[in-house]
Amino acid sequence: MAEIKTLEKEISEKISVLSQDELIKVNEYVTSFIDKPTNMPKKLWQTLEKEHLDLDEAISQDEWDEFVDINQSEFAEECSRQGQILFTRFINNTK
């Protein structure tokens, strides 16, 4: 039980510096592990973080946030479009 209390304290200290948006993201991430049923259907998904694209650290976190704000909808649309292409290809090749 002491280990859990230590972890709770460490987590509390770490999250105390997070913004509201960051706390929401952390909550969603943690909740996904807690609420994930074992029979959850598989799904296609893609998440790109700054460190995945900005390998040379060419932009600041604020610039990254602006990039995400500007491009998030288009990225989602492109992922959906690509998913439909892949699904159609799969159907055509398996029927």
C-alpha positions as CSV (number, residue, x, y, z in Angstrom):
1,M,0.0,0.0,0.0
2,A,2.9,2.4,0.7
3,E,4.0,2.0,-3.0
4,I,0.6,3.2,-4.2
5,K,0.7,6.2,-1.9
6,T,4.2,7.1,-3.2
7,L,3.0,6.8,-6.8
8,E,0.0,8.9,-6.1
9,K,2.2,11.6,-4.6
10,E,4.6,11.5,-7.5
11,I,1.7,11.7,-10.0
12,S,0.1,14.6,-8.1
13,E,3.4,16.5,-8.2
14,K,3.8,15.9,-11.9
15,I,0.3,16.8,-12.9
16,S,0.2,20.0,-10.8
17,V,2.1,21.9,-13.5
18,L,-0.1,20.8,-16.4
19,S,-2.6,23.1,-18.1
20,Q,-6.3,22.3,-18.3
21,D,-5.9,21.0,-21.8
22,E,-3.0,18.8,-20.8
23,L,-4.9,17.4,-17.9
24,I,-7.8,16.5,-20.1
25,K,-5.5,14.7,-22.5
26,V,-3.9,12.8,-19.5
27,N,-7.3,11.9,-18.2
28,E,-8.4,10.6,-21.6
29,Y,-5.2,8.6,-22.0
30,V,-5.5,7.0,-18.5
31,T,-9.2,6.4,-18.9
32,S,-8.6,4.5,-22.1
33,F,-6.6,2.0,-20.2
34,I,-9.1,1.7,-17.3
35,D,-12.2,1.6,-19.4
36,K,-10.9,-0.6,-22.3
37,P,-13.0,-3.8,-22.4
38,T,-11.1,-6.9,-23.3
39,N,-13.4,-7.6,-26.2
40,M,-13.0,-4.0,-27.7
41,P,-13.3,-4.1,-31.4
42,K,-10.1,-3.2,-33.4
43,K,-10.0,0.1,-35.1
44,L,-7.7,2.2,-37.3
45,W,-6.3,5.2,-35.6
46,Q,-3.3,7.5,-35.9
47,T,-1.8,10.1,-33.5
48,L,1.2,12.2,-34.4
49,E,3.0,14.1,-31.7
50,K,5.6,16.8,-32.1
51,E,8.5,14.4,-31.6
52,H,7.2,12.2,-34.4
53,L,7.4,14.9,-37.0
54,D,9.7,17.6,-35.7
55,L,12.8,15.4,-35.5
56,D,15.2,18.4,-35.6
57,E,13.2,20.4,-33.1
58,A,12.7,23.1,-35.7
59,I,9.7,24.7,-34.0
60,S,8.7,25.5,-30.5
61,Q,5.8,23.9,-28.5
62,D,3.7,27.0,-29.1
63,E,4.4,26.8,-32.9
64,W,3.5,23.1,-32.8
65,D,0.2,23.9,-31.0
66,E,-0.6,26.4,-33.7
67,F,0.3,23.9,-36.4
68,V,-2.0,21.3,-34.8
69,D,-4.8,23.9,-34.5
70,I,-4.5,24.9,-38.1
71,N,-4.2,21.3,-39.5
72,Q,-6.1,19.0,-37.2
73,S,-9.3,18.9,-39.3
74,E,-7.5,18.4,-42.6
75,F,-5.5,15.6,-41.0
76,A,-8.6,13.9,-39.7
77,E,-10.2,14.2,-43.2
78,E,-7.2,12.8,-44.9
79,C,-7.0,9.9,-42.5
80,S,-10.7,9.2,-43.1
81,R,-10.3,9.4,-46.9
82,Q,-7.3,7.1,-46.7
83,G,-9.2,4.6,-44.5
84,Q,-12.0,4.5,-47.1
85,I,-9.5,3.9,-49.9
86,L,-7.9,1.0,-47.9
87,F,-11.3,-0.4,-47.0
88,T,-12.5,-0.3,-50.6
89,R,-9.3,-1.9,-51.8
90,F,-9.7,-4.7,-49.2
91,I,-13.3,-5.3,-50.2
92,N,-12.4,-5.4,-53.9
93,N,-9.5,-7.9,-53.3
94,T,-11.4,-10.2,-50.9
95,K,-14.7,-10.6,-52.8
